[in-house]
Amino acid sequence: MENTEIFEKLQHYYKEARALEIPETKRQELIYHAFRYVDQFIDGIDGVKGFGKQKARFLEIGDKKKSITELIDLYQSEVIETGINAASGKHIGYIPGGGIFIASIADFIAAATNPYASVYYANPGAQTVENEVVAWMKKVFDFPDSSVGALTTGGSTSMLIAFTAARDKFGVKNEKVTKSVVYMTEQVHHSAQKALRILGLEDVIVRLIPVDEHFRMKTDELDALIAKDKAENLLPFLVVGTAGTTDTGTVDPLDKIADIAEKYQLWFHVDGAYGGFFYMTSKKSLFKGLERADSLIVDPHKSLFLPYGLGAVLIKDAKAALHSHYYTANYMQDTNHDELVQSSANLTPELSRNFRGLRLWLALQIHGIQPFIACLEEKILLTHYFRNQLMALGFNVGPEPDLSVSYFWYPFGEMEDQKNEELMNKIHEDGQVFLSSSIIDHRYVIRMAVLSFRTKKETIDEAVAMVKRCLEEVKNRE
């Protein structure tokens, strides 16, 4: 192709492609409409339901261009008004976070400037921001400076990274897989079993350790099982403790588990995805032993109230963490002189990724840590208040919660499970406040997970009023 023809084609494509570089006046217009919508959303969030319609429509991508105002209206009706309103304080069903506003500013800046945040050489500033966030977490959780860590998309990816390090530390591969043993309780998050499967460890032996009446791991049973397995020439290598279970908010006896892991030289992993940051509150004594873990996962998008997409993993054995994830290639030769653990790409499966650390770095710089701690303390108190109000209505409640998750059911008598399920359906139909259900001790129960920074006493009062009117409807049908 001659240069003349190349220049003609370039001119043609340039005219079309330049539409992607929006001029300042148009940028200001887009920003105005976007931020106006966000302001209206936040200002009106207390007045909307926690749970909406269950079907989204009109979201297909067609040939016709749409204006930003059309698309915002579509987003409101077909995204925000469907399913769970996860930004609302009325989401107390699963483990919510809420999405503090400053994080949206951080994400806007990060996306617009688009630094490459996985390799130190590519952008030392962006990687240093993320490393400083990890360093802050190491201080919070009393992990040594020599430990390593990375920011991830959430607990499932963090779990995968931690289990990979444990697998590689103990060389669990080939014929060793079927003789290797992992210990956890039935209350462990399902991402643990999922991680084992993804890692090629589906055929390891998984021992489910019994729990006590508060759903905490029975450590004497753990000790006995490990001893038995070792006597039978099996290969115990990993024990999983939970610092805040999803179903009941329970914190396992971490210090005793750490003693046993140390005694038998096992890898001790702590899942603190939901509850880890309660370590900073008046509940810290419950977490004794967490600092002794070989690996820890936490989710700032849960108990630091950030938008979805920010988890973290801390690992004490840097060599084990690097073993699976550190690779290089000819086209990356300029990066070879980096300190290995300064680049998150050497500690996680991700190479290309968004600059997710700015949202927490900016939040901590602007707000400090005290407002976050105050919110967590508030959620603990609101959980107790909710339980007290439910008991006054005649509900049974689960054991005294360690943190901010609990459950309840109404003693209907005959067909109790079916009627509590009917009550749950009524609550979802009402939708004023979102709650969820579970099966605990073979019983159908309704869960509360009080965690959003926007959940206040008034929210709990709304939830109690909703439960009361839904209960009356179920009773009236008897």
Sequence and secondary structure as in RCSB ss.txt:
>XXXX:A:sequence
MENTEIFEKLQHYYKEARALEIPETKRQELIYHAFRYVDQFIDGIDGVKGFGKQKARFLEIGDKKKSITELIDLY
QSEVIETGINAASGKHIGYIPGGGIFIASIADFIAAATNPYASVYYANPGAQTVENEVVAWMKKVFDFPDSSVGA
LTTGGSTSMLIAFTAARDKFGVKNEKVTKSVVYMTEQVHHSAQKALRILGLEDVIVRLIPVDEHFRMKTDELDAL
IAKDKAENLLPFLVVGTAGTTDTGTVDPLDKIADIAEKYQLWFHVDGAYGGFFYMTSKKSLFKGLERADSLIVDP
HKSLFLPYGLGAVLIKDAKAALHSHYYTANYMQDTNHDELVQSSANLTPELSRNFRGLRLWLALQIHGIQPFIAC
LEEKILLTHYFRNQLMALGFNVGPEPDLSVSYFWYPFGEMEDQKNEELMNKIHEDGQVFLSSSIIDHRYVIRMAV
LSFRTKKETIDEAVAMVKRCLEEVKNRE
>XXXX:A:secstr
  HHHHHHHHHHHHHHHGGGS  HHHHHHHHHHHHHHHHHHHHTGGGS SB BS   S    SS   HHHHHHHH
IIIIITBSB TTSTTB SS      HHHHHHHHHHHHH    S TTT HHHHHHHHHHHHHHHHHTT  TT EEE
EESSHHHHHHHHHHHHHHHTT  GGGGGGEEEEE TTS THHHHHHHHTT TTSEEEE  B TTS B HHHHHHH
HHHHHHTT EEEEEEEEBS TTT  B  HHHHHHHHHHHT EEEEEETTTGGGGGSTTGGGGTTGGG SEEEE H
HHHT   SS EEEEES HHHHHHHH    GGGGGGTTS GGGSGGGTSS SS   TTHHHHHHHHHH SHHHHHH
HHHHHHHHHHHHHHHHHTT EE S  SSSEEEEE   STTHHHHHHHHHHHHHHH SSB EEEEETTEEEEEEE 
  TT  HHHHHHHHHHHHHHHHHHHHT 
